[in-house]
Amino acid sequence: MRWAWWLLAYASLGLGIVGIVVPGLPTVPFVLLSAYAAARGSQRLHARLLAHRQFGPMIRDWQAHGAVSRRAKRLAVSMMALCAAIMFLTSPKWWMAATGTAIMTVVAIWLWRRPEPPAG
């Protein structure tokens, strides 16, 4: 079963990296999933993720407190708003854009309800 966790960890990390440059594809959830799977399938990858300059603090905050920084929340909601605007400008049917926007709204509400990491 360890190989399945390993595969999920690397696949999630790959999707997270792609999400850095592809609008609409989230980075953070895939990196968090990668860390979760790596803890069960690849201690080496897990240690590298925790030590990473960008991803490490985010993963540690999530693992310790289920927390998301205010900066990450703002950035995520801004990108969702941009994607919603693009969808309304390019979707062939208004309801397609409205459905995507509704889903992103639910995610944004959930995200803002997450605690912020403790100061320090």
C-alpha positions in Angstrom: 0.0 0.0 0.0 3.0 2.3 0.5 3.5 2.5 -3.3 0.0 3.9 -3.7 0.7 6.7 -1.1 4.0 7.4 -2.9 2.2 7.6 -6.3 -0.5 9.9 -4.9 2.2 12.1 -3.3 4.1 12.6 -6.5 1.1 13.0 -8.7 -0.4 15.6 -6.3 2.8 17.5 -6.2 3.0 17.5 -10.0 -0.5 18.9 -10.2 0.3 21.5 -7.7 3.4 22.6 -9.6 1.3 22.8 -12.8 -1.2 24.8 -10.8 1.4 27.5 -10.3 1.2 28.5 -14.0 -2.3 27.3 -15.0 -5.1 29.6 -13.9 -8.0 27.8 -12.2 -5.9 24.8 -11.2 -5.2 25.2 -7.4 -1.7 24.8 -6.0 -2.2 24.7 -2.3 -4.7 21.8 -2.0 -2.5 19.6 -4.2 0.6 20.4 -2.2 -1.2 19.7 1.1 -2.5 16.4 -0.3 1.0 15.6 -1.5 2.4 16.2 2.0 -0.4 14.1 3.6 0.4 11.2 1.2 4.1 11.6 1.4 3.9 11.2 5.2 2.5 7.8 4.6 4.5 6.8 1.5 7.8 8.7 1.2 9.5 10.1 4.2 12.1 11.6 2.0 9.6 13.6 0.0 7.7 14.6 3.2 10.9 16.0 4.7 11.7 17.9 1.5 8.2 19.4 1.4 8.4 20.5 5.1 11.9 22.0 4.5 10.8 23.8 1.3 11.1 27.6 1.5 7.6 28.3 0.1 5.6 25.2 0.8 7.1 24.2 4.2 5.5 26.9 6.4 2.1 26.5 4.7 2.2 22.7 5.3 3.3 23.0 8.9 0.5 25.5 9.6 -2.1 23.2 8.1 -0.8 20.1 9.9 -0.5 21.8 13.3 -3.6 24.1 13.3 -5.7 23.5 10.1 -4.7 27.1 9.5 -4.3 29.2 6.3 -2.5 32.6 6.3 -4.4 35.7 5.5 -2.1 36.4 2.5 -2.9 32.9 1.1 -6.6 33.5 1.6 -6.5 36.9 -0.2 -4.5 35.5 -3.1 -6.7 32.5 -3.5 -9.9 34.5 -3.5 -8.4 37.1 -5.9 -7.5 34.3 -8.3 -11.0 32.8 -8.0 -12.5 36.2 -8.7 -10.3 36.6 -11.8 -11.2 33.1 -13.0 -14.9 33.9 -12.5 -14.6 37.0 -14.6 -12.8 35.1 -17.3 -15.5 32.4 -17.2 -18.3 35.0 -17.6 -16.5 36.6 -20.5 -15.7 33.3 -22.4 -18.4 30.7 -21.4 -20.8 29.9 -24.2 -23.7 29.7 -21.7 -24.2 32.0 -18.7 -25.1 29.1 -16.4 -21.8 27.4 -17.0 -20.0 30.5 -15.6 -22.5 30.8 -12.8 -22.0 27.2 -11.8 -18.3 27.6 -11.6 -18.6 30.8 -9.8 -21.0 29.3 -7.2 -18.5 26.5 -6.6 -15.7 28.9 -6.1 -17.8 31.0 -3.8 -18.4 28.0 -1.5 -14.7 27.3 -1.5 -13.9 30.9 -0.7 -16.4 30.9 2.2 -14.9 27.7 3.6 -11.3 29.1 3.1 -12.1 32.3 5.0 -13.6 30.3 7.9 -10.3 28.5 8.4 -8.2 29.8 11.3 -5.1 31.8 10.7 -1.7 30.6 12.0 -0.7 31.8 15.5 1.6 34.8 15.4 5.2 34.1 16.2 
